[in-house]
Amino acid sequence: MTDLVKKDPFGSLFSFPRWIDDFTNLSASSQRGLKVHETDKNLIIEAVVAGVPARDVDINVEDGVLTIKAERSEETKKKGLYKSSSYQYYYTCALSGGAWDKADADFEDGVVTITIPKTEAARPRKIAVKVKGK
């Protein structure tokens, strides 16, 4: 038996660019355009802010919530056109064990990357198992 798959022939015309699709396979976050992952030493958060210059990206941490806001508005008087790009992301980071005072943010190709070093207590470590004697 063959399953029929309904396909929209114009779907790709109205979908996000291909590079944004990398941000939809999320393991630690449910927001489209936001990717959260970690290494042994860092928590790394990447957010798509396409079309917004770095100077218009605002990143804050308050009460355990990381907020990323990016907005750009442009009006062309001659043609009466108005263009706008706006993004808002929220990530609850209260239990992440990050050293937020040492966080760093980089911007490249429409993606802002925030790297937060983990505190020593939050870093993974191996605990040896001891056998008790009789």
C-alpha angles and dihedrals in degrees: 000000000000124000117224117228119204109223126190106216091203096044095102091054092063101035129100118274115277095253090059090058088071086070095056095071094078126170103176102025136047101204118106109238094025122099123185123187138149142217127198091273107026145042108219124199121185122189129185112233099163116180094017119107118232092250090063095054114101120193123185139167117206131159091351095308123114111211123194116187125177126172136168127177126182131178124193106209095193096057099025091238124149122197124187136177119186133172133175124181130178126193124180104224103164094115099037096099092228126159093230094180087065097045119133131199128204130185126209135153095349095311126107114207119199117195117195118186113227118239116247090253092055096050117103117254136173120248116208118229114225123204114227115228123237 
